[in-house]
Structures are given as structure tokens and as C-alpha cells.
Amino acid sequence: MAALFAVSGCGKGDNTAAPGGDSTSGTTTATTPDTTTDGIDPLADAGTDPVEGAAAGSETALLERIAVGRHEGYDRVVFQFKNALPGYRVEYEESPLKEDGSGNPVTVKGNAVVVVRMEPASGFDLNTAEGVMVYKGPRRIDGASVGASVVQELVRTGDFEAVLSWAIGLSDKVDFRVTTATSPARLIVDFRNH
């Protein structure tokens, strides 16, 4: 089962905030409420339109951990990669969702779903002789168990042919903002909370 760690530095809303905890474990991260925003909207540039970004290189980005945290004004989901930042598309999608590769239906808790599609990306490193599982965390992450308010559940919906997809179930359709960071490579998705 996933060990829970405190997120101490992931809530400042900038591109350099680190999720904290053991970066090699692949575990889910718990939350620590952030300090007040003093009346400043931390997601002033957020919206509900799809957001895309290009990969930082050509190698397959290897997912090593996911952090979920609640902060004043937003819930944060961080995808941390071992080696590179993948290209991405983050957008609302209608249910029912289907698993990449198999086409099996996927259920996700919540009243709205945002899908984060990353490529080239995987949780499994095929560049080794035996292949190595890099992401060792769960395929389903309960948002309430880590203190999130709008993020209900994260569900891996695919890791197939260098396309990695996660669905994020939300209590409502809310504005979101996507940022990236380096050292380590991270894709950060913030959702306006209540």
C-alpha cells in the first residue's frame, strides 16, 4: 500500500515547487494545507479549455511518483518523472472512459473528469534488459484519503505504447491550471477548490 508523506513545498503555485517526500518510492503523497493567499487568487489564469505542451526531448519520460495535495484555493496533482518531461494534453472528457489498449470501461469517482494524457511517457522502463517498473504506486488514488476537497479520485487509464493517461475525477467542473517544473521534471495540475 502507498505510504503517505507530508507535502511541504508543493503548494506555493510556482513552477519550482517540489512535491516533497521520497522521490524514488513511487508513492502517493498526502497533504498539508498551505498558508493563506491574502486575498490573491492563486489560479487567476485558470480555465476549463484543454491545455497542451510539447515534450522536452525525444526520450520516453518515466513516471516515478504522483503527489496529491490540498491548498488554500486549489487542489494540486503532481506527476513527477525520473528523466524528462513528456508532451501532454489536459482536458475535460465525458464518461464513460475507456482504458487505452484494452478498451475496457473505466469508472472514476466524481461529477466531472479531467484526463491527463502524456507522451512519450510510461511507468515502466523498457530500455533495461529485464524491464523495470519505475512507478510503484497505486493505479487508483482516493482524493479524500489525502485531504483533497475537489479531487475525488485519480485512476490510471492507460500505459500503452509510450502513451500514459490518468483520469482525475472531480466533485464539480472547475477551472484548472497546468504548469511544469524541472529538477525533477514535473507536470503540475491545479484545480480550483471550495
Buried (B, 14 or more C-beta within 10 A) or exposed (E): EBEBBEBBBBBEBEEEBBBBBEBEBBBBBBBBEBEEBEEEEBBEEBEBEEBEBEBBEEEBBBBBBBBBBBBEBBBBBBBBBBBBBBBBBBBBBEBEBEBBEEEEEBEBBBEBBBBBBBBBBBBBBEEEEEEEEBBEBBEBBBBEBBBBBBBBBBBBBBBEEBBBBBBBBBBEBBBBBBBBBEEBBBBBBBBBBE
